[in-house]
Amino acid sequence: MEGGLILLCKYISDTLPIKVSVGGDLNSVLRKLCDNWNSLEVDTILLRYCVPGYDRCFLRNEEEFRNMISLISAFELKFVDISVSDSKTVSLDCKTVSHDCDTIFGNEGSAITTYCSSTNSRALLSSSWSSVITHVGQRFERGVAEFRDALCKFSIERGFKFDYMRNNNGRVEAQCSNRYSDDCRWYICATVSKVSGFCYIQKLVNEHSCPIVLRKEKSERLSCKVISGLIVDILREKPTLCSNDIVLHFLTNYGYTISYEKAWKALERAKGLIFGDASESFKQLHWYIEAARSFNHGSHIDLEVDQVSKRFQRLFVSYHACIHGFNHCRPVLFIDGTFLKGRFKGILLSATAKNGNQGLYPLAYAVVDSENYDNWLWFLEQLRSIVQSNRELTFVSDRNVGLMEALPKAFPTSNHFFCLQHLKGNLRDKFSGDGFSNSYRERMVWLFRECAHAPTIALFNQKLEVLKREGGAIVQRFLDGLPFENWSNAHSVGCRYGEMSSNAAESFNAWIVDCRSLPITRMVDNMRIKLMNMFVTRRTDSVAAINRSGRRIDEFVDYYFHVAAFRKSYEEVIHPIPTSMRLEYENSANFDILPPPTKRQPGRPKKRRIRSRGEQVRMIRCGRCGKLGNHNKKTCKESLV
């Protein structure tokens, strides 16, 4: 700092630049502040400053002033923000800034004011960007990509624009955008070492002679690529991160405003960096399945691929630990299907049980293209091969398409109960419209519930008579398609252990909601990790329960509710899957699996009127199918081939 240091002293909404030399003192700075702002007094002034890595540094005496000068010299800064406040009032915090510019102009809504003011008690995360490029010889170990990223962040925080003169994998040269208009000399050149692959700064003219703004709320260099690199760690912790979360995160933690569109594109790019490409994920299934079988012996994993087109068809997964543990759970399975939200859509079929502590116990799941008879029959046949043949199973489900016909064929001796919650919703829909009041509608639903819960046939008939009398023909038509043994407690043949609804299946769908948008191999692996963690946690809980258990009320409890049964449910282990086997399959083209040719998704045709000629229609390009229209990636139902 041979030429001196500029202190940008900010008080309320005004900024006063003060130049100090190495031999300067704090008292002279305080006097200049009091001369400029008459409301301040030397004894009540409170000063704070920030340097990279150190925020909210106090400036109260001559020793701290000399320490500040030493820090600034070490960081080679020429400008530093000073937050000026009256000790009688609430102080304003500052944010780190350093710049090599000689002139400062605020054209866009007082950019300096925006830059210097902060209502937070901490520096913004972008404050360190102003020092990511420092000197000739600086090394970037991740090569030219890391250097480009650092250069963009540097220009964003320093508030200048630059143009690439040369930009390739071996050499990057950039100059200030005002080089020709204002003869600005700022220039940087970096090259990549052919030996190590590291990128080194070879030349740096870190001085500006153009009028620039220190910091703007928006920057064209804050691209999707830069943003995606900043949200990767957040996305790993929160896979359900949405675009609005990113917009708010950057405004709060970085002080920058980004558009929803840019946040969405950055999110998609970050997902690709973390979870990989959706198409490539299908090619990884072979090695992953072989590894899962090798390290989890006894697991039942079945992959079906079309032998001609090499396209994915179906996948069934059930780990040995789940199969073994189900023998110590109640023989009740909750069957359901939920949609996948990735690029290639599809349906995830699941079979879930409950442990002795009423907790979820996932047994098996499958990935198929749609809910139909063939897929349900295939899933149930796979399920039949993993359960003990001597167990009398009870199934609880809603009336899924294809499941009603497939279940009796796969499990002819098992009992099938309809979810009472779904039946109540169906009955409620029968009484929709202006002709029925809410109280009457709920009265019908309540009477139906009373029939379902009736413990004896005599009481059931009594409740049913009341329901038919008050519900009339609508109730009669509704009951015509419902055999009593599928929903009535009194007519139940098998044991359903008091389970009247398939809420367990719905809870399983909610439990894996953050996995359903991932590429298929990553989705399967994340679900394995969830199961693995569940088994470890509940195995520990079961040991603690045994230590606390008393005597002898368990003699009157069904075996499946015993602590011993709970412990045995989780005594097996789901093992991690190493990636060492992956290379063997990646080097073999015979094991490539292509994504399935997705079908058009179910749903009613659009009812919105066709716009007249001359009406303006905003067309958007879908991020999934790539077609222009009035749908986006989330609502896309087009088939992909």
C-alpha positions as CSV (number, residue, x, y, z in Angstrom):
1,M,0.0,0.0,0.0
2,E,2.8,2.4,-1.0
3,G,0.2,4.8,-2.4
4,G,-1.9,4.9,0.8
5,L,-5.1,3.3,1.8
6,I,-8.7,4.5,1.2
7,L,-11.1,4.0,4.0
8,L,-14.7,4.0,2.8
9,C,-16.4,5.3,5.9
10,K,-20.2,4.7,5.8
11,Y,-22.6,6.4,8.2
12,I,-26.4,5.8,7.7
13,S,-26.7,6.3,3.9
14,D,-23.6,8.4,3.2
15,T,-20.1,7.4,2.4
16,L,-16.9,9.4,3.0
17,P,-13.6,8.3,1.4
18,I,-10.6,9.1,3.7
19,K,-7.1,8.5,2.5
20,V,-4.6,7.4,5.2
21,S,-0.9,6.6,5.0
22,V,1.2,4.0,6.8
23,G,2.1,6.6,9.5
24,G,-1.5,7.8,9.9
25,D,-3.4,7.7,13.2
26,L,-6.9,7.0,14.4
27,N,-7.5,10.4,15.9
28,S,-7.1,12.2,12.6
29,V,-9.7,9.8,11.1
30,L,-12.2,10.5,13.9
31,R,-11.8,14.3,13.5
32,K,-12.5,14.1,9.8
33,L,-15.6,12.0,10.5
34,C,-16.9,14.6,13.1
35,D,-16.2,17.5,10.6
36,N,-18.2,15.8,8.0
37,W,-21.1,14.6,10.2
38,N,-21.9,17.2,12.8
39,S,-24.1,14.8,14.8
40,L,-21.1,12.6,15.7
41,E,-18.8,13.1,18.7
42,V,-15.3,11.7,19.0
43,D,-16.1,9.9,22.3
44,T,-19.3,8.2,20.9
45,I,-18.1,7.0,17.5
46,L,-17.9,3.2,17.0
47,L,-16.0,1.9,14.1
48,R,-15.9,-1.7,12.6
49,Y,-14.2,-3.1,9.6
50,C,-13.8,-6.4,7.8
51,V,-11.0,-8.2,6.0
52,P,-11.2,-11.6,4.2
53,G,-11.8,-14.2,6.8
54,Y,-12.3,-11.8,9.7
55,D,-15.6,-9.9,10.0
56,R,-16.7,-7.4,12.6
57,C,-13.3,-6.3,13.6
58,F,-13.4,-3.4,16.1
59,L,-11.4,-0.1,15.6
60,R,-11.3,1.6,19.1
61,N,-7.8,2.7,19.7
62,E,-4.4,3.4,18.1
63,E,-3.2,-0.2,18.6
64,E,-6.2,-1.6,16.8
65,F,-5.7,1.0,14.1
66,R,-2.1,-0.2,13.6
67,N,-3.3,-3.8,13.6
68,M,-5.8,-2.9,10.8
69,I,-3.0,-1.3,8.7
70,S,-0.9,-4.5,9.2
71,L,-3.8,-6.8,8.1
72,I,-4.6,-4.6,5.1
73,S,-1.0,-4.7,4.0
74,A,-0.9,-8.5,4.4
75,F,-4.0,-8.9,2.2
76,E,-2.7,-6.3,-0.3
77,L,-5.9,-4.3,-0.1
78,K,-6.3,-0.7,-1.3
79,F,-9.9,-0.1,-0.2
80,V,-11.6,-1.2,3.0
81,D,-15.1,-0.6,4.2
82,I,-15.5,1.1,7.6
83,S,-18.9,1.0,9.4
84,V,-19.4,4.2,11.3
85,S,-22.1,4.3,14.1
86,D,-23.0,6.2,17.2
87,S,-22.6,4.1,20.3
88,K,-26.0,5.4,21.5
89,T,-27.8,3.9,18.5
90,V,-27.9,0.5,16.8
91,S,-24.8,0.0,14.7
92,L,-24.7,-1.0,11.1
93,D,-22.5,-3.9,10.1
94,C,-20.1,-3.9,7.2
95,K,-19.0,-6.3,4.5
96,T,-15.5,-6.9,3.3
97,V,-14.5,-5.1,0.1
98,S,-11.2,-4.6,-1.6
99,H,-10.6,-3.1,-5.0
100,D,-7.7,-1.9,-7.2
101,C,-9.8,0.8,-8.9
102,D,-8.9,4.4,-8.7
103,T,-12.4,5.8,-9.1
104,I,-15.8,4.9,-7.8
105,F,-19.1,5.8,-9.3
106,G,-22.6,4.7,-8.1
107,N,-24.9,4.9,-11.1
108,E,-27.4,2.2,-10.3
109,G,-29.4,3.0,-7.2
110,S,-26.4,3.9,-5.1
111,A,-24.5,0.7,-5.6
112,I,-22.0,1.7,-2.9
113,T,-24.8,2.1,-0.4
114,T,-26.1,-1.4,-1.3
115,Y,-22.6,-2.8,-1.0
116,C,-21.7,-1.3,2.3
117,S,-24.9,-1.7,4.2
118,S,-25.9,-5.0,5.8
119,T,-28.5,-5.7,8.4
120,N,-27.0,-9.1,9.2
121,S,-24.5,-9.7,12.0
122,R,-22.2,-11.6,9.8
123,A,-20.4,-11.0,6.5
124,L,-22.0,-12.3,3.3
125,L,-20.6,-15.6,1.9
126,S,-19.5,-13.7,-1.2
127,S,-17.2,-11.4,0.8
128,S,-14.2,-13.7,0.2
129,W,-14.6,-13.6,-3.6
130,S,-12.7,-10.3,-3.8
131,S,-9.5,-12.1,-2.8
132,V,-9.8,-15.4,-4.8
133,I,-7.3,-14.0,-7.3
134,T,-4.2,-12.4,-5.7
135,H,-0.9,-12.7,-7.5
136,V,1.2,-14.1,-10.3
137,G,2.0,-17.8,-9.8
138,Q,-1.2,-18.5,-7.9
139,R,-2.1,-22.2,-8.4
140,F,-5.5,-23.7,-9.2
141,E,-5.3,-27.5,-8.7
142,R,-8.6,-28.3,-10.4
143,G,-7.3,-26.8,-13.6
144,V,-8.7,-24.2,-15.9
145,A,-12.3,-24.9,-14.7
146,E,-11.4,-23.8,-11.2
147,F,-9.7,-20.7,-12.6
148,R,-12.6,-19.6,-14.7
149,D,-14.9,-20.1,-11.7
150,A,-12.6,-17.9,-9.5
151,L,-12.3,-15.3,-12.2
152,C,-16.1,-15.0,-12.5
153,K,-16.5,-14.7,-8.7
154,F,-13.6,-12.1,-8.6
155,S,-15.3,-9.9,-11.2
156,I,-18.7,-10.2,-9.6
157,E,-17.5,-9.1,-6.1
158,R,-15.1,-6.4,-7.5
159,G,-17.9,-5.0,-9.7
160,F,-16.2,-5.0,-13.1
161,K,-16.9,-6.8,-16.4
162,F,-14.3,-8.7,-18.5
163,D,-14.0,-10.3,-21.9
164,Y,-12.1,-13.4,-22.8
165,M,-9.4,-12.8,-25.3
166,R,-8.5,-16.5,-25.4
167,N,-10.4,-19.3,-23.7
168,N,-9.4,-22.9,-24.2
169,N,-8.4,-25.9,-22.1
170,G,-4.7,-24.9,-22.1
171,R,-4.8,-21.1,-21.8
172,V,-7.1,-18.3,-20.6
173,E,-6.6,-14.6,-21.3
174,A,-9.1,-11.9,-20.2
175,Q,-9.2,-8.1,-20.2
176,C,-11.5,-5.5,-18.8
177,S,-14.5,-4.8,-20.9
178,N,-13.6,-1.0,-20.8
179,R,-10.1,-1.6,-22.3
180,Y,-10.9,0.3,-25.5
181,S,-13.5,2.8,-24.2
182,D,-11.6,3.9,-21.1
183,D,-8.1,2.5,-21.9
184,C,-8.4,0.2,-18.8
185,R,-5.2,-1.8,-18.3
186,W,-6.6,-4.7,-16.2
187,Y,-5.5,-8.0,-17.7
188,I,-4.9,-11.6,-16.6
189,C,-3.4,-14.7,-18.3
190,A,-3.4,-18.2,-16.9
191,T,-2.0,-21.4,-18.4
192,V,-2.3,-25.1,-17.6
193,S,0.8,-27.2,-16.8
194,K,1.1,-30.2,-19.1
195,V,2.8,-32.1,-16.3
196,S,0.5,-31.7,-13.3
197,G,-2.7,-30.3,-15.0
198,F,-2.7,-27.4,-12.5
199,C,-3.5,-23.9,-13.8
200,Y,-1.1,-21.1,-12.9
201,I,-1.5,-17.3,-13.3
202,Q,1.3,-16.2,-15.6
203,K,0.5,-12.5,-15.8
204,L,-1.7,-10.2,-13.8
205,V,-2.2,-6.4,-14.2
206,N,-4.6,-5.9,-11.2
207,E,-5.3,-2.2,-11.7
208,H,-8.3,-0.5,-13.2
209,S,-8.4,2.9,-14.8
210,C,-12.1,2.8,-15.6
211,P,-15.1,4.0,-13.7
212,I,-16.8,1.0,-12.2
213,V,-19.4,0.2,-9.5
214,L,-18.1,-1.7,-6.5
215,R,-21.0,-4.2,-6.4
216,K,-24.3,-4.8,-8.0
217,E,-27.2,-6.9,-6.9
218,K,-27.3,-8.6,-10.3
219,S,-24.4,-9.8,-12.4
220,E,-24.3,-11.5,-15.8
221,R,-21.2,-13.4,-14.6
222,L,-23.2,-15.0,-11.8
223,S,-24.2,-17.8,-14.3
224,C,-25.9,-21.1,-13.8
225,K,-22.5,-22.8,-13.8
226,V,-21.3,-20.6,-10.9
227,I,-24.5,-21.0,-9.0
228,S,-24.6,-24.8,-9.4
229,G,-21.2,-25.1,-7.9
230,L,-22.3,-23.1,-4.9
231,I,-25.4,-25.2,-4.2
232,V,-24.0,-28.7,-4.7
233,D,-23.4,-29.3,-1.0
234,I,-26.8,-27.9,-0.1
235,L,-28.5,-30.2,-2.6
236,R,-26.7,-33.2,-1.2
237,E,-28.1,-32.5,2.2
238,K,-31.5,-31.5,0.9
239,P,-32.4,-33.4,-2.4
240,T,-35.9,-31.7,-2.3
241,L,-34.3,-28.3,-2.8
242,C,-36.4,-26.1,-5.2
243,S,-35.7,-23.1,-7.3
244,N,-37.4,-20.6,-4.9
245,D,-35.1,-21.9,-2.1
246,I,-32.1,-21.1,-4.2
247,V,-33.3,-17.6,-5.0
248,L,-33.9,-16.9,-1.3
249,H,-30.5,-18.5,-0.3
250,F,-28.6,-16.2,-2.7
251,L,-30.4,-13.1,-1.6
252,T,-29.9,-13.9,2.1
253,N,-26.4,-15.3,2.2
254,Y,-24.8,-13.8,-0.8
255,G,-26.7,-10.5,-1.3
256,Y,-27.4,-11.2,-5.0
257,T,-30.7,-11.3,-6.8
258,I,-31.1,-14.1,-9.3
259,S,-34.1,-15.0,-11.4
260,Y,-36.2,-18.1,-11.0
261,E,-35.2,-19.3,-14.4
262,K,-31.5,-19.1,-13.6
263,A,-32.1,-20.8,-10.3
264,W,-34.0,-23.6,-12.0
265,K,-31.3,-24.2,-14.6
266,A,-28.6,-24.1,-11.9
267,L,-30.5,-26.7,-9.9
268,E,-30.8,-29.0,-12.9
269,R,-27.1,-28.7,-13.5
270,A,-26.3,-29.4,-9.9
271,K,-28.5,-32.5,-9.9
272,G,-26.5,-33.7,-12.9
273,L,-23.2,-33.1,-11.1
274,I,-24.3,-35.0,-8.0
275,F,-26.7,-37.7,-9.2
276,G,-25.5,-38.1,-12.8
277,D,-27.3,-38.2,-16.1
278,A,-30.7,-40.0,-16.1
279,S,-29.9,-42.0,-19.3
280,E,-26.4,-43.0,-18.1
281,S,-27.9,-44.2,-14.8
282,F,-29.6,-47.1,-16.5
283,K,-26.2,-48.4,-17.7
284,Q,-25.0,-48.6,-14.1
285,L,-27.7,-51.0,-13.1
286,H,-25.9,-54.2,-14.0
287,W,-22.8,-53.6,-11.9
288,Y,-24.9,-52.2,-9.0
289,I,-27.2,-55.2,-8.9
290,E,-24.2,-57.6,-9.0
291,A,-22.6,-55.7,-6.2
292,A,-25.8,-55.7,-4.2
293,R,-26.2,-59.5,-4.6
294,S,-22.5,-60.1,-3.7
295,F,-22.5,-58.1,-0.5
296,N,-26.1,-58.9,0.6
297,H,-26.4,-62.6,0.1
298,G,-29.9,-63.9,0.0
299,S,-31.3,-60.7,-1.5
300,H,-33.9,-61.1,-4.3
301,I,-33.1,-58.6,-7.1
302,D,-34.6,-59.2,-10.5
303,L,-33.9,-57.0,-13.6
304,E,-35.7,-57.4,-16.8
305,V,-34.3,-55.9,-20.0
306,D,-35.6,-56.3,-23.5
307,Q,-33.1,-58.5,-25.3
308,V,-33.6,-57.0,-28.7
309,S,-33.7,-53.2,-28.0
310,K,-31.6,-53.5,-24.7
311,R,-34.1,-51.2,-23.1
312,F,-35.0,-51.3,-19.4
313,Q,-38.3,-52.9,-18.6
314,R,-38.7,-53.7,-14.8
315,L,-36.7,-54.0,-11.6
316,F,-37.6,-55.8,-8.4
317,V,-35.6,-55.3,-5.2
318,S,-35.9,-57.0,-1.8
319,Y,-32.9,-57.3,0.5
320,H,-32.2,-60.4,2.6
321,A,-32.4,-58.5,5.8
322,C,-35.9,-57.4,5.0
323,I,-37.0,-60.9,3.9
324,H,-35.6,-62.4,7.0
325,G,-37.1,-59.8,9.3
326,F,-40.6,-60.0,7.8
327,N,-40.9,-63.5,9.2
328,H,-41.1,-61.8,12.6
329,C,-43.6,-59.2,11.6
330,R,-47.4,-59.6,11.3
331,P,-48.4,-61.3,8.0
332,V,-50.1,-58.1,6.8
333,L,-48.8,-56.3,3.7
334,F,-49.8,-52.9,2.5
335,I,-49.6,-52.7,-1.3
336,D,-49.5,-49.4,-3.3
337,G,-47.9,-47.7,-6.3
338,T,-46.6,-44.1,-6.6
339,F,-45.3,-42.2,-9.5
340,L,-41.6,-41.4,-10.1
341,K,-40.7,-37.8,-10.9
342,G,-37.5,-38.2,-12.9
343,R,-37.0,-37.6,-16.6
344,F,-38.3,-41.1,-17.6
345,K,-41.2,-41.1,-15.1
346,G,-42.5,-44.6,-14.3
347,I,-44.2,-46.1,-11.3
348,L,-42.8,-47.5,-8.1
349,L,-44.7,-50.4,-6.6
350,S,-44.2,-51.3,-3.0
351,A,-45.0,-53.9,-0.3
352,T,-44.8,-52.6,3.2
353,A,-45.4,-54.3,6.6
354,K,-45.5,-53.1,10.2
355,N,-43.2,-54.2,13.0
356,G,-44.3,-55.0,16.5
357,N,-43.9,-51.4,17.5
358,Q,-46.3,-50.2,14.7
359,G,-43.4,-48.9,12.7
360,L,-43.0,-49.1,9.0
361,Y,-41.2,-52.2,7.7
362,P,-40.5,-52.0,3.9
363,L,-40.3,-55.5,2.4
364,A,-39.9,-55.0,-1.3
365,Y,-40.4,-52.5,-4.2
366,A,-40.3,-52.5,-8.0
367,V,-39.8,-50.0,-10.7
368,V,-42.2,-50.4,-13.7
369,D,-43.5,-48.3,-16.5
370,S,-47.2,-48.2,-15.4
371,E,-49.8,-49.6,-13.1
372,N,-51.5,-52.4,-15.1
373,Y,-52.3,-56.1,-14.8
374,D,-49.1,-57.4,-16.2
375,N,-46.9,-55.3,-13.9
376,W,-48.9,-56.0,-10.8
377,L,-48.9,-59.8,-11.5
378,W,-45.2,-59.8,-12.1
379,F,-44.6,-57.8,-8.9
380,L,-46.8,-60.1,-6.8
381,E,-45.2,-63.3,-8.3
382,Q,-41.8,-61.9,-7.3
383,L,-43.2,-61.2,-3.9
384,R,-44.6,-64.7,-3.6
385,S,-41.1,-66.1,-4.1
386,I,-39.6,-64.3,-1.1
387,V,-42.3,-65.0,1.6
388,Q,-42.7,-68.3,3.4
389,S,-45.3,-70.5,1.7
390,N,-46.8,-71.6,5.0
391,R,-47.7,-68.1,6.0
392,E,-51.3,-66.9,5.4
393,L,-50.9,-63.3,4.2
394,T,-53.4,-60.5,4.4
395,F,-53.2,-57.6,1.8
396,V,-54.5,-54.1,2.4
397,S,-54.7,-51.7,-0.6
398,D,-56.8,-49.3,-2.4
399,R,-58.5,-50.6,-5.6
400,N,-55.5,-50.1,-7.9
401,V,-55.9,-50.7,-11.6
402,G,-54.8,-54.2,-12.4
403,L,-54.2,-55.2,-8.8
404,M,-57.8,-56.4,-8.3
405,E,-57.3,-59.1,-11.0
406,A,-53.7,-59.9,-10.3
407,L,-53.8,-60.5,-6.6
408,P,-56.2,-63.5,-6.6
409,K,-54.0,-65.1,-9.3
410,A,-50.7,-64.7,-7.5
411,F,-52.1,-65.3,-4.0
412,P,-55.3,-67.4,-4.4
413,T,-55.6,-68.2,-0.7
414,S,-54.7,-64.8,0.7
415,N,-57.2,-62.3,2.0
416,H,-57.5,-58.9,0.4
417,F,-59.0,-55.9,2.2
418,F,-59.7,-52.5,0.7
419,C,-58.4,-49.4,2.4
420,L,-61.2,-47.8,4.4
421,Q,-59.8,-44.4,4.0
422,H,-60.0,-44.6,0.2
423,L,-63.5,-46.1,0.3
424,K,-64.7,-43.2,2.5
425,G,-63.3,-40.8,-0.1
426,N,-65.0,-42.6,-2.9
427,L,-68.3,-42.5,-1.0
428,R,-67.9,-38.8,-0.3
429,D,-67.4,-38.2,-4.0
430,K,-70.8,-39.9,-4.7
431,F,-72.5,-37.2,-2.7
432,S,-70.7,-34.3,-4.2
433,G,-72.5,-31.4,-5.8
434,D,-74.9,-28.6,-4.7
435,G,-77.7,-31.1,-4.0
436,F,-76.0,-32.4,-0.8
437,S,-75.0,-30.5,2.3
438,N,-71.6,-31.1,4.0
439,S,-73.3,-32.4,7.1
440,Y,-75.4,-34.9,5.1
441,R,-72.3,-36.0,3.2
442,E,-70.3,-36.6,6.3
443,R,-73.2,-38.4,7.9
444,M,-73.1,-40.9,5.1
445,V,-69.4,-41.4,5.5
446,W,-69.7,-41.8,9.3
447,L,-72.5,-44.5,8.9
448,F,-70.3,-46.4,6.4
449,R,-67.4,-46.3,8.8
450,E,-69.6,-47.7,11.6
451,C,-70.5,-50.6,9.3
452,A,-66.9,-51.3,8.5
453,H,-65.9,-51.3,12.2
454,A,-68.8,-53.4,13.5
455,P,-67.4,-56.4,15.2
456,T,-70.3,-58.8,14.7
457,I,-72.5,-59.6,11.7
458,A,-75.7,-58.8,13.7
459,L,-74.4,-55.3,14.5
460,F,-73.1,-54.9,10.9
461,N,-76.6,-55.7,9.5
462,Q,-78.1,-53.2,11.8
463,K,-75.7,-50.4,10.8
464,L,-76.0,-51.3,7.1
465,E,-79.8,-51.0,7.2
466,V,-79.5,-47.5,8.6
467,L,-76.9,-46.6,5.9
468,K,-79.1,-47.9,3.0
469,R,-82.2,-46.2,4.3
470,E,-80.6,-42.8,4.6
471,G,-78.3,-43.1,1.5
472,G,-80.9,-44.5,-0.9
473,A,-80.0,-45.6,-4.4
474,I,-76.6,-43.9,-4.3
475,V,-75.4,-46.0,-1.5
476,Q,-76.9,-49.1,-3.0
477,R,-75.0,-48.6,-6.2
478,F,-71.8,-47.9,-4.3
479,L,-72.2,-51.1,-2.3
480,D,-73.0,-53.3,-5.3
481,G,-69.3,-53.4,-6.3
482,L,-68.0,-54.0,-2.8
483,P,-68.0,-57.5,-1.4
484,F,-68.5,-57.4,2.4
485,E,-65.5,-59.6,3.0
486,N,-63.2,-57.0,1.4
487,W,-64.0,-54.1,3.8
488,S,-66.2,-55.3,6.7
489,N,-64.6,-56.4,10.0
490,A,-67.5,-58.6,10.8
491,H,-67.2,-60.5,7.5
492,S,-63.3,-60.7,7.6
493,V,-62.0,-64.2,7.0
494,G,-58.3,-63.7,7.8
495,C,-56.7,-61.7,10.5
496,R,-56.0,-58.0,9.7
497,Y,-54.7,-57.1,13.2
498,G,-57.0,-54.0,13.3
499,E,-55.5,-52.5,10.1
500,M,-58.4,-50.8,8.3
501,S,-56.4,-48.6,5.9
502,S,-53.3,-48.6,3.8
503,N,-51.8,-45.6,5.5
504,A,-48.5,-47.5,5.9
505,A,-48.1,-47.6,2.2
506,E,-48.8,-43.9,1.9
507,S,-46.2,-43.3,4.7
508,F,-43.7,-45.3,2.8
509,N,-44.3,-43.2,-0.3
510,A,-43.7,-40.0,1.8
511,W,-40.6,-41.6,3.4
512,I,-38.9,-41.9,0.0
513,V,-40.2,-38.7,-1.6
514,D,-36.7,-37.3,-1.9
515,C,-35.6,-40.4,-3.8
516,R,-38.3,-40.4,-6.4
517,S,-36.9,-37.7,-8.6
518,L,-33.4,-39.2,-8.8
519,P,-31.9,-41.2,-11.7
520,I,-32.7,-44.9,-11.2
521,T,-29.4,-46.2,-9.9
522,R,-29.0,-43.4,-7.4
523,M,-32.7,-43.8,-6.4
524,V,-32.1,-47.5,-5.6
525,D,-28.9,-46.8,-3.7
526,N,-30.5,-43.9,-1.7
527,M,-33.4,-46.2,-0.7
528,R,-30.8,-48.9,0.3
529,I,-29.1,-46.3,2.6
530,K,-32.4,-45.4,4.1
531,L,-33.2,-49.0,4.9
532,M,-29.7,-49.6,6.2
533,N,-29.9,-46.7,8.6
534,M,-33.4,-47.8,9.7
535,F,-32.1,-51.3,10.5
536,V,-29.1,-50.0,12.5
537,T,-31.2,-47.6,14.5
538,R,-34.1,-50.0,15.3
539,R,-31.7,-52.8,16.2
540,T,-30.2,-50.5,18.8
541,D,-33.7,-49.6,20.0
542,S,-34.7,-53.3,20.3
543,V,-31.7,-54.0,22.6
544,A,-32.6,-51.1,24.8
545,A,-36.2,-52.3,24.9
546,I,-35.1,-55.8,26.0
547,N,-33.1,-54.2,28.9
548,R,-36.1,-52.3,30.1
549,S,-38.7,-55.0,29.6
550,G,-40.5,-56.3,32.7
551,R,-42.4,-59.5,33.4
552,R,-45.0,-61.1,32.5
553,I,-47.7,-59.3,30.6
554,D,-46.1,-60.4,27.3
555,E,-47.6,-63.8,27.8
556,F,-50.9,-62.4,26.8
557,V,-49.6,-60.6,23.7
558,D,-49.3,-62.0,20.1
559,Y,-45.8,-63.1,19.2
560,Y,-45.4,-60.4,16.6
561,F,-45.7,-57.7,19.3
562,H,-43.0,-59.2,21.5
563,V,-39.7,-57.4,21.9
564,A,-37.9,-60.6,20.8
565,A,-39.9,-60.5,17.5
566,F,-39.0,-56.8,17.1
567,R,-35.4,-57.6,17.6
568,K,-35.3,-60.5,15.2
569,S,-37.0,-58.2,12.5
570,Y,-33.8,-56.2,12.4
571,E,-31.1,-58.7,13.4
572,E,-29.9,-59.0,9.8
573,V,-27.7,-56.3,8.1
574,I,-28.0,-54.5,4.8
575,H,-24.4,-54.1,3.7
576,P,-22.9,-51.1,1.9
577,I,-22.2,-51.5,-1.8
578,P,-18.6,-50.6,-3.0
579,T,-18.0,-49.1,-6.4
580,S,-14.9,-51.3,-7.2
581,M,-17.0,-53.6,-9.4
582,R,-18.2,-50.7,-11.5
583,L,-15.2,-50.6,-13.9
584,E,-15.7,-54.2,-14.9
585,Y,-19.1,-53.5,-16.4
586,E,-18.3,-50.0,-17.7
587,N,-15.7,-51.5,-20.0
588,S,-18.1,-54.0,-21.5
589,A,-20.6,-52.7,-24.1
590,N,-22.7,-55.9,-23.7
591,F,-24.0,-54.7,-20.4
592,D,-25.4,-51.3,-21.6
593,I,-29.0,-50.7,-20.6
594,L,-31.0,-48.1,-22.4
595,P,-33.8,-46.0,-20.8
596,P,-37.3,-47.4,-21.4
597,P,-39.5,-45.8,-24.2
598,T,-41.8,-43.9,-21.8
599,K,-45.5,-44.0,-22.5
600,R,-47.8,-41.0,-22.5
601,Q,-48.8,-40.4,-18.9
602,P,-52.4,-40.9,-17.8
603,G,-54.7,-38.0,-17.3
604,R,-57.7,-36.3,-18.8
605,P,-57.3,-34.2,-22.0
606,K,-57.0,-30.5,-21.6
607,K,-60.3,-28.7,-21.2
608,R,-59.0,-25.2,-21.6
609,R,-60.5,-23.6,-24.7
610,I,-58.5,-23.1,-27.9
611,R,-57.5,-19.5,-28.2
612,S,-58.7,-17.5,-31.1
613,R,-56.5,-16.3,-33.9
614,G,-54.7,-13.1,-32.9
615,E,-54.6,-13.9,-29.1
616,Q,-51.1,-13.9,-27.8
617,V,-50.0,-17.3,-26.5
618,R,-46.8,-17.6,-24.5
619,M,-44.9,-20.6,-25.7
620,I,-42.4,-22.3,-23.5
621,R,-39.9,-25.1,-24.3
622,C,-40.3,-28.1,-22.1
623,G,-37.1,-29.2,-20.3
624,R,-38.0,-32.9,-20.6
625,C,-39.3,-33.5,-24.1
626,G,-37.8,-30.3,-25.7
627,K,-41.1,-29.4,-27.5
628,L,-42.6,-25.9,-27.6
629,G,-46.0,-25.7,-25.9
630,N,-47.8,-24.7,-22.8
631,H,-46.4,-27.4,-20.5
632,N,-43.2,-27.6,-18.5
633,K,-40.9,-30.4,-17.3
634,K,-43.1,-31.1,-14.2
635,T,-46.4,-31.3,-16.2
636,C,-45.0,-33.0,-19.3
637,K,-46.8,-36.2,-20.4
638,E,-45.1,-36.7,-23.7
639,S,-43.6,-40.1,-24.5
640,L,-39.9,-40.4,-24.9
641,V,-38.4,-42.9,-27.3
